[in-house]
């Protein structure tokens, strides 16, 4: 059943009280410099793609190992090398001279592309210099197609490891083969935009350390595990079945990881990225995505939107049966009104809401749609029955009232509605809206205003100058007409 709300585009700015718009910035430290040292022409050509899609980054191509080894900057940087270049540079010196730096290896070596880290380090010791390894070639993993995802992954890793005091939203990918990262990350980033980070781990022990802050399962503290590691920040786990565990390089460690997550973090949706027959045994507890199957990617997008808080809020039971699909706070408020009624539907809704509250499903969806304070307030809710409905109604009504009084301020001008936004986009200097597009601020504000579909269309857009301004204005104009038609 689809729940829709009657939204009208306000033409009035008569605001009695204003509330400050506080955007959610997932990466407080942005990569400012991308340095490429590579003999591979295709890697060097990828700089044009970086400049176009990440115009805020300064891109330089170095020609000798001495310049790379002595590189120094007080800004966050990513240094990208091919196999030969990585053998020549002094990684220790680079890290010594740079506070915030990530070293990336783009390997065309087929053994490295499909090997776990211990094997690659043994056969090709230079791979141990890299913080993250990707696969490249002239057909499937073309550098131009993956370079933006590589830089974004470096930025995510830097922020997660060094600047993670604020609550984060992390997609954890567990796989030992770099070729999978090169294939999958561009797809994933296109889906999630700037709403979440991505972290890669390649062994069972790395994954335990990241999730729980321990190296062995027996060291997990059952009472205080939420306060160690990053497990509570993970909103989706994407894992292979086979990856190293201890000395077993071909262990079906994914099976153990799924059991561990179901025990400690049952709220986290799990995606099994594997064609292995053993994956079918986990069908009841995870979404199966066969690696390399193009048809599975569209299904993946729907799954991520439905189960990680990025799309609609699905009111469903513990068996996965969907009852209602909620797009925004107004929709959810209408559901709560129905939950108050003394009839069979009201009783069913109350029971469903209790289950979602206990599983902490409300908070992630609210965080993703721009309601940080409300998400904190409702995380988690253990109220029951009408008490739960009353609490939810009170908090959600308050947020709905605040939404119309929360302006987006651009160049000193306050934007309260879509008409205001369109007028400004038609007249403003493009450089003054650059950061709003680069950091997903437009989409975050639109989510808060109750326009999730429009926010979704804004997210993949990057660029600069008049072209960016025109693209954004055209989208706003299109959706004004759509929302006006829906309100008739």
VENMOSUL-V612654 format. One record per pair of residues at least 4 apart in sequence whose C-alpha atoms are under 6 Angstrom apart, sorted by the first residue. I is the first residue (numbers start at 1). J is the second residue. D is the distance in Angstrom with one decimal. If there is no record, write none. Layout:
BEGIN
i,j,d
I,J,D
I,J,D
END
This chain:
BEGIN
i,j,d
1,324,5.1
2,324,6.0
2,325,5.3
3,326,6.0
5,331,5.6
6,487,5.4
7,487,5.8
8,487,5.9
18,405,4.9
18,406,5.8
19,405,5.9
19,406,4.8
20,406,5.9
21,406,5.8
27,159,5.8
31,76,4.9
31,77,5.4
31,155,5.9
32,57,4.8
32,76,5.5
32,77,5.9
33,57,5.4
33,58,4.8
33,59,5.9
33,77,4.6
34,59,4.8
34,77,5.8
34,78,5.0
34,79,6.0
35,59,6.0
35,60,5.0
35,61,5.9
35,79,4.7
36,61,4.8
36,79,5.9
36,80,4.8
37,61,5.9
37,62,5.0
37,81,5.2
38,81,5.5
38,82,5.3
38,85,5.8
43,143,5.5
46,144,4.5
50,54,5.3
51,55,4.9
53,462,5.6
53,463,5.6
65,69,6.0
65,88,5.9
65,89,5.4
67,71,6.0
69,89,5.2
69,90,5.0
69,94,5.6
72,97,5.4
72,98,5.7
73,98,5.9
76,100,4.7
76,101,5.8
77,101,4.9
78,101,5.6
78,102,4.9
78,103,6.0
79,103,5.0
80,104,4.8
81,85,5.4
81,86,5.6
81,105,5.1
82,105,5.7
82,106,4.9
82,107,5.7
83,107,5.5
87,126,5.4
102,154,6.0
103,130,5.1
103,131,5.3
104,130,5.4
104,132,5.3
104,133,5.9
105,130,5.8
105,133,4.8
106,134,5.0
106,135,5.6
107,135,5.0
107,136,5.8
108,136,5.2
108,137,5.8
111,115,6.0
112,120,5.5
113,135,5.4
113,177,6.0
113,178,5.1
113,179,5.2
114,177,4.6
115,177,5.6
116,176,4.8
117,121,5.9
120,124,5.5
121,125,4.5
121,127,5.7
121,128,5.6
133,178,5.9
134,178,4.9
134,182,5.7
135,178,5.6
135,179,4.8
135,182,5.9
136,141,4.6
136,142,5.8
137,141,5.1
137,142,5.6
138,142,5.5
143,147,5.6
149,153,6.0
149,186,5.3
156,197,5.5
158,162,6.0
159,163,4.7
160,164,5.1
168,233,5.1
169,196,4.9
169,233,5.2
169,234,5.8
169,235,5.9
170,196,5.5
170,197,4.7
170,198,5.5
170,233,5.9
170,234,4.5
170,235,5.7
171,198,4.8
171,234,6.0
171,235,6.0
171,236,5.0
171,237,6.0
172,198,6.0
172,199,5.0
172,237,5.0
173,200,4.9
173,238,4.8
173,239,5.7
174,200,6.0
174,201,5.0
174,202,5.6
174,239,4.6
175,202,5.0
175,240,5.5
176,202,4.3
176,243,5.8
180,184,5.9
181,185,5.5
185,189,6.0
189,193,5.5
193,459,5.6
194,440,5.9
201,206,5.8
201,207,5.7
203,244,5.0
204,245,5.0
205,215,5.5
208,212,5.6
208,214,5.9
208,215,5.9
209,213,4.2
209,214,4.7
209,215,5.4
210,229,5.3
210,230,5.8
211,229,4.8
211,230,4.9
211,231,4.1
212,228,5.3
212,229,4.3
213,228,5.3
213,229,4.2
221,225,5.2
235,268,5.6
235,308,5.9
236,268,5.5
236,269,5.2
236,270,6.0
237,270,4.8
238,270,6.0
238,271,4.6
238,272,5.9
239,272,5.2
239,273,5.7
240,254,5.9
240,272,5.8
240,273,5.1
240,274,5.5
241,252,5.3
241,254,4.1
242,250,5.6
242,251,5.4
242,252,4.4
242,253,5.8
243,250,5.6
243,251,5.8
243,253,6.0
244,248,5.6
244,249,4.1
244,250,5.8
244,251,5.7
261,265,5.0
262,266,4.5
267,359,5.8
270,286,4.9
271,286,5.5
271,287,4.7
271,288,5.9
272,288,4.9
272,289,5.9
273,289,4.9
273,290,5.7
273,291,5.6
274,290,4.9
274,291,5.2
275,290,4.7
275,291,5.9
289,296,6.0
303,307,5.9
304,308,5.5
305,310,4.8
305,311,4.2
306,311,5.5
306,312,5.9
309,364,5.6
309,365,3.9
309,368,6.0
310,368,5.8
312,326,5.3
312,327,4.7
313,325,5.8
313,326,4.9
314,325,4.8
315,323,5.7
315,324,5.1
316,320,5.8
316,321,5.3
316,322,4.3
316,323,5.4
317,321,5.6
326,331,5.5
326,332,5.9
328,450,5.5
338,346,5.8
339,346,4.1
339,349,5.4
339,350,5.8
340,346,6.0
341,346,5.1
350,385,5.5
354,384,5.8
356,361,5.2
357,380,5.8
357,381,4.7
358,381,5.9
358,382,5.5
360,379,5.9
360,380,4.8
363,375,4.1
363,379,5.5
366,371,5.1
366,375,5.3
367,371,5.2
367,372,5.0
367,375,5.7
369,447,5.2
370,444,5.8
370,448,5.4
383,388,4.8
384,388,5.1
392,396,6.0
393,397,5.8
403,449,5.7
407,414,5.5
407,415,5.0
407,416,4.7
408,414,5.7
408,415,4.9
409,413,5.4
409,414,4.6
415,420,5.4
415,421,5.9
422,473,5.8
424,428,5.7
425,473,5.6
430,465,5.2
430,466,5.9
430,469,5.8
435,439,5.8
436,441,4.8
436,442,5.8
443,455,4.2
443,458,6.0
446,451,5.3
446,455,5.5
447,451,5.3
447,452,4.9
447,455,6.0
463,468,5.6
464,468,5.1
END
